[in-house]
């Protein structure tokens, strides 16, 4: 799915590469905030969630990967090796997670990877089933989208199970926009159809 209404435009002159010698660590900054990001609405404020015992976190610092893995498993993802999760987080451009202060555990999570300039893909959007239905998934997604847009990234995609497409559509995502279809490399052997 792609975020609707977002099209690539040439980079404004205010964007500068700060580290051309190390392409993996290229930093792009903008003197002005993206007009799309500036107007991206949040359905619930940080203060409102804070008053209900939730804290937004924007770095992996303090994130217990065993607890996050339990949330992954609770929503139907396969259990993951925590060392591999750590590597994935090191290669993540943006992440948002919600800590429930009473338990000090993550209850919602999403992250985005990409090239840091043109494209981003959102991954691992999860909300602990005990906390679903109170707006945490939407709150995490809205903040992640806003953060990606603030970096000037206009093409935002994600992979989704068909049963949750309805969650992403109100956030601006569309399936197969303009006939564009995604493909995934598969290691499964295909039978010859003769």
N, C-alpha and C positions, 0 to 999 in steps of 0.2 A: 504494500500500500504506500502511496505517496501523499504528502501533505498537499491539499488542494490550494490553488491560487498562488503558489510560490513558484516563481520562475527565476532561472539564473540570469544575472545581469553582470556586466563587467565590474571588476573590483574598483571601488572609488580610490582616488589617489591617496586618501588618508590611510589606506592599508599598507603596512610596511612589513617586509620580511626582516626579522631581527637576527637570524642565524643561518645564513645561506651555506655555511661550511658544513653544517650538520643537518641534512634534510629531514632526518627523523625528529629533530627537535625544533623545527621551524615554528616560530610564534607569529601569529597574525593578530594585529591589534587595530582597533578602529578609534578614531578621535570622536566620531559621532555614533550614536546608537542607531541601529537599524530602525526605520520607521515602522516596519512590520512588528519587530520585537517590542518596541515602545508601546504599541497599541494592542499587544497580545493580552487578552483578558485572563484574569485568574478568577475562578468561581468561588474560591474560599481563601481568605487571607491567612498568612502565617500566624498572625496574632490569634485568630479564631481557633486554628488547630492547636496552637500553643496552650490556649486556655482549656483545651480538652486533653492535655497531657502528651501531645505529640511535638517532636522537634524535627525540623528539616535539617539534613546534613548534605553537604555538597562535595565532600571528599571521602575517601575510603578510611580515613583516620577514625579509629574507634569502632569500625564495622567488624563484628565478630563473624567470620566466614562460616563457622559451624552453624551459627544461628541462621544466617542467610540461607545456607544450604537446606536447613529444615523448612524454611518458607518455600524454597524451590520445590522440594519433594511434596510438600503439602498441597501445592497447586498442580501437581502432576508432571513436573520436570523430573528427569532422571537425577539421581544423586550425583554430585560432581566432586572431583578431587579438589580439595581446598587449595592445593598448590597451583592447580590450573586456574582456579578462580582468581587467585592472586595475580597470576600472569595476565589474565584477561583484564583485570582492573588496572594494571600498569599500562595497558595499551588502550585504555578508555579515555576519550576526549572529555566527556561530561557524565556525571552521575548524580543522581538524587536518591536519597533514601530517607525513610521516616523512622525515627526511633520512638518507641513508646517508653516514656520516662519511668513509668512505674516498674517495668521489667528490664529496662536498658537494652531491649532487643529490637532488631529491625522488624518492622511490620509491613513496609512497602519499599519497593526498589525499582529503579529503571536506570539504564545507562545508554550512552551513544558512542559509537566509534565513527571514524571517518578520516577524510584527508585534511581536515582542519580549515578548508577553504570553500569547497564547492558542495560536498556530499557528506551526509551523515546517515547512519543506520541505527535505529533504536533497537535495543536488545533487552531481554530478561525483565520484562515488565511483570512484576508480581506484587500481590497483596496477600498477606496471611489471611486464610479463610475466616478466621475469628474476627477480622477487622474489615471484611469486605462489606460494601453497601453503605459506607459512611463518607465516601468521597475521597479516600486516600489515593486510589489509583488515578483518578482524574487530576487531583492536585499534583501528584508526582509528574504525570505526563505534561500538564500545562507548564510546569516550571522547567522541565527538561527541554521542551520545545522552545520556550522563551529563551533559555540559555543558549541553545544551538543557534537560534535566529540572531541573538545578540552578537555572535561571532561572525555574522555575515553569511552563514551557510544557508542556502536557499532550498536545496534538494534534500528532503528528509524522507527516508523510507523506513519500513519495518516489516517484519514477518509476523504473521498472525494465524492462529488456529481459526478456522471458519466460524466456530461457535462464539468467538469474541469480536468479530468484525464490527458488530453493532456498538461496542464500547469505543472503538477508534473513530468511527464516522463522525460523531458530533464534535470531535476534536479537530476535524478538517481533513482526515485521511480518506482517500478513495482507492478502491481496488481497480487495477488495470486502467489508469487514466489514459485517455486518448488511444486505447488499444495496446498500450505498452504492457508487456508481460515479462515477469521475471523468470529466470531459469536458475537452477541449482545444479552443481556438478554432483553426480551420483556415482558411487563406486560399485553399485549393484550391477551384476552381470545381466545383460539383456539377452533373451533368447532370440535367435534368428527366426523371423517369420517368413518361412518359405512356402 
